[in-house]
Amino acid sequence: MIRLIRIILTSFVALTLCCGICLTNPAPATAAAVGPYDVAAGSGLAAIIGRGKLVVGMELKFWPFEYVNEKGDPVGFDVDIARQIAKELGVELDIRDMEWTGLIPALQAGKIDLIISGITGTLERAKTITFSRPYFTTGLCALVSIKKAPDMTTVAALDDPSRIIAVKTGTTADLVASKRFPKAHINRYKEETACVQEVVSGRADAFFYDQISIAKHHKQNPDTTRALLTPFTYEPFCIAMQKGDFDLWQWLDMFLDISKANGTLDELRRKHFGELLH
């Protein structure tokens, strides 16, 4: 009986001490839950609408996607898409012209809202930025030098130590060239026109770029170049935005779906590309 009383008293004391500790050191309050409306309020979409301005980064040297006319105004396929997006959002459009290699860093730093500049969605780029669904699909083709490679009929022949390939720095052509053509010499240039000139002069065997651009450069230089217009890669042009912005991504995908369904994208393709590839 005495032993039972001691056990009961010991348990009572232990329980009292435990309660005292809990009262003097209460558990920290949990943070307030973040609801879907809080997330939406902090999205890039809400910020664009709130400020009344959409800031889009482009390199205005990529005809017929984005370039400047004789008045110095931005024009082109991508420019019209950006204008249509701003119109549907009910905001002003602010186009920031910058070098190609600076576009992704500017997006990541929050200096621009979107990149609409013929940027190819790739798995590697998608690790650090988010892409919409494609609004235009093309592929890499080759502008070949008649002087340096008169008998070349396929891009496979370029994977040779005697061959020189010109690419624009930071493009998907730059990324693909070293992987697909490891035996060739790869020369990188800041400007697209410099790459073309290397081929025209015979200093490079070929220049890799998108199908429409290669067709254009061949038509401008028919006596010194040949165009291999069968794409050897898949190049989906997408709209790029910062990581993690679901609302903006969803809105842009819906915008592209509707623009395709109502014929807007086809109308813009006819306006800017016409019979270029025919």
DAQUI-V547056 format. One line per field, one symbol per residue. ss: DSSP state (2 for helix, 1 for strand, 0 for the rest). psi: psi as a letter, one per 40 degrees, with the letter a starting at -180 (. if undefined). burial: + if it has 9 or more other C-alpha atoms within 8 Angstrom, else -. A space follows every 10 residues. Layout:
ss->???
psi->???
burial->???
//
This chain:
ss->0222222222 2222222222 2222000000 0000022222 2002222222 2011111100 0100011100 0001102222 2222222220 0111111002 2222222200 0001100001 0000222001 1000011101 1111100000 0000222200 0001111100 0222222222 0000111110 0222222222 2000011111 2222222222 0000111100 0000111001 1000022222 2222222222 2002222222 22200000
psi->dddddddddd dddddddddd ddddgiiihi ihihiddddd deiddddddd efhhhhhihf egiedhaiae eeihiidddd ddddddddef iihhhhhiid eeddddddee didihgffhh hidddedeii iiiiehhaih ihhihdddgd eheiddeegi deihhhihhe iddddddddd gddihhhhid iddddddddd eedidihhai dddddddddd gdeeiihgeh ieihghhihi iiiegddddd dddddddddd deeddddddd dddbfde.
burial->---------- ---------- -+-------- --------++ --++-++++- -+++++++++ -+++++++-- ---+++++++ -++-+++--- +++--+-+-- --++-+++-- -+++++++++ +----+--++ ++-++-++++ +++++++++- ----+--+++ --++++++++ --++++++-- ++-+++-++- -+-+++-+++ ++++++++++ +-++++++-- +--++++++- +--+++++++ ++--+-+++- -++-++--++ ---++--++- -++-----
//
